[in-house]
Amino acid sequence: MIRATERDIENLEKSYWKKQGRSLLKDWRLYAMLVPVLFFLVCWKYLPIASLVMSFKNYSNVDGSDVWNSVNVGLYWFQDLLVGNRSADFWKAFRNTFVLSFYGLFFGFPVPIILALLFSEIKCTWYRATLQVLSYLPHFVSTVVVTTLVTMLLRPSVVDPNTGKMLTAAGPLAMLFEKMGVVSNNMVIDPKCFRAIYQLTGIWSDAGYGSIVYFAAVLGISPTNYEAARIDGASKMQQVRYVTIPGMLSTLVIMLILRIGSLFSIGYEKVILLNPTGSRNVWETAQLISTYVYYEGMASSGGGAKMAQSEAAAADMFNSLLAMVLVIGSNKISRRVSDTSLY
């Protein structure tokens, strides 16, 4: 039996690292392209993690104090949010965030899949490409533009109370809904209409762009599978059910896990832009955890914050921890019931 000596092992390690070094030098341009990405991840993703310590301190930037030298309060802010004085407002924001996210998952997740299936059935290349480009365009429209369009289309008419003269005409959709019997003074800030408006604008903006991944998964299915299904007498719907859906199942599972992980990661931008005046009427359904953190913790009122920045950080941290639990849980469930998982 031949045994490797220490010198042989040392030479083997040297040759391995020399090979890796030559590979780095050969493809140094590709690795150089990773530098901006790594810089972004470090500065905007990893370094901010250190600020989570704010959730366990009594910190407020109003008096100019330093977060690291602030008094430690342990889990006081989490207790105040969950069962304390602010629990009612926090749980209302939590409920609205969950409901809005669940509606987005239930109604918004299938739409890109359906679009991808429809695109795959179009045989004319230029016609399909044109429709795809038109469906992608709304994704690149700024949120400010989208909310402005929604506000203009749904704006109510404004009448001078003294002269009775119309100062601003109602938006086209507002007039249409009024003729249909759907009457609302201002649908954008109506609590009953806000969730529908939010979901419809989200589907319009992201459905086409989200279909790219599913369309690529459909194209990756071997044509021989469809030929075998047609020989067996399968109809078009049966081909979709027994060939297309199983062929793109791994992509569906991964995208679903990612979507579940972002259930509580709804930004405050669209909500604030749809309600720029901060009307409390719409907060019954529009107050989210992100807007709660912004308005109650970060926005100043009367020269000082409404609550300590530490409590706002605790609310945001609770939201992030919950999202992490959802990702890990959905991934474990997927790994147990199928052979597909995110990691």
Buried (B, 14 or more C-beta within 10 A) or exposed (E): EEEEEEEEEEEEEEEEEEEEEEEEEEEEEEEEEEEEEEEEEEEEEEEEEEBBBBBBBBBBBEEEBEBEEBEEBEEBBBEBBBEBEBBEBBEBBBEBBBEBBEBBBEBBBEBBBEBBBEBBEEEEEEEBEEBBEEBBEBBEEEBEEBBEBBBEBBBBBEEEEEEEEEEEEBBEBBBEBBEEEEEBEBBBBBBEBBBEBBBEBBBBBBBBBBBBBBBEBBEEBEEEBBEEBBEEEBEEEEBBEBBBBEBBBBBBBBBBBEBBBBBBBBEBBBBBBBBEEEEEBBBEBBBBBBBBBBBBBBBEEEEEBBBBBBBBBBBBBBBBEBBEEBBBEBBEEBBEEEEBBBE
